Amino acid sequence: MARIERVEILKVPLAPKTARTDAIQSFVCQETIILRIHDADGAVGAGYSYTIGTGGSSILALLADHLAPRLIGAEAEAIESMWSDLKFHTHATTVGAITSLALAAIDTALWDLRARRAAMPLHLLAGGARKSIPLYTTEGGWLHLSEDALIEETLEARRQGFSGAKIKIGKPSIAEDMRRLEAVRDAVGPRFEIMTDCNQAFRVDEAIRRARQMEALDIAWIEEPLPADDIAGHVRLSALTSLPVAVGESIYSIRHFRDYMQQGACSVVQVDVARIGGITPWLKVAHAAEAFNLAVCPHFLMELHVALACAVPNGRWVEFIPQLDDITASGMTIENGHAIPSEEPGLGIDWDWDAIDARRDSYFDIRRPG
């Protein structure tokens, strides 16, 4: 065990490799917040968080001005204590995205440091439930794609070994969405999973209408059909459709997840390690979902979620959206449509620090005085 002596904070903008549009927005830039924690023994842990284009400077300010200085001199192994202390220190701004994203950068770095000091990969340190996890892809299902392009991309995903693909929905009419989904289902057949994602675009009445139309296509789930804070709406929808309802990427509190689970408002939990505030709360949500017999299919951050989804017994899918290729030396291992967690100590992300330093647009270095 050792005390924390130094914290580095960086921001690296990363443009997506392909156009990404959904029912409410376009993904134009990932502001990647990277945080490194140095302890008194010379060990270093690296964690990260992200935005999809806005808020990065606010996360940096929260980290540099308020959170990172409180880490200096703290025991690096006291992760639960630090997470609780930092959350209380920012209680006036929680629960919310900016605070959760900032906490996640710290918490993931602390877990990386712990795993490196223990010489263990994260998937074993956090539970070690399985050795691989199925992948589905989102990269070929964006809303702007034509019907022909959607079919071509989904068939290519199947050829590459993926077991499923996500199709964005939210066209102006049900007929347009159904035509695209029916074309994909006809092309890939009944054994290939089709996930749908609404990105919180609908009101309850419209979500019910669309879900009932899609039932005949044996859809794997309908994701974020309603605004994330409308638990009552999700309860009503879940009771009126046979489609599994998936939520989680826009939920920032373990208690918010609890309310969804207790009220039967979802059947797929998509907890995002950055938006929930780190690995510490992510594991709590995943184990709570296990108690409700619910699958965990995390949102985004595949390079980190592969280890976490393999750590818990109810991990079901990892979402394939590569976003760290430009700042990592090696990518995620994929075999027969399954993601394989790294056996290297730490989070399992092979950061390319030269590329990171070349691309960063912000940097803070916080040290023990003297």
Secondary structure, DSSP 8 states (H G I E B T S, - for coil): --BEEEEEEEEEEE--SS--B-SS-B---EEEEEEEEEETTS-EEEEEEEESSSSHHHHHHHIIIIIHHHHTTSBTT-HHHHHHHHHHHTGGG-SSHHHHHHHHHHHHHHHHHHHHHHT-BHHHHTT---S-EEEEE-TT--TTS-HHHHHHHHHHHHHTT-SEEEEE---SSHHHHHHHHHHHHHHH-TTSEEEEE-TT---HHHHHHHHHHHGGGT-SEEE--S-TT-HHHHHHHHHH-SS-EEE-TT---HHHHHHHHHTT--SEE---TTTTTSHHHHHHHHHHHHHTT-EE---S-HHHHHHHHHHSTTB--EEE----GGGBSS--EEETTEEE---SSBSS--B-HHHHHHH-SEEEEEE---
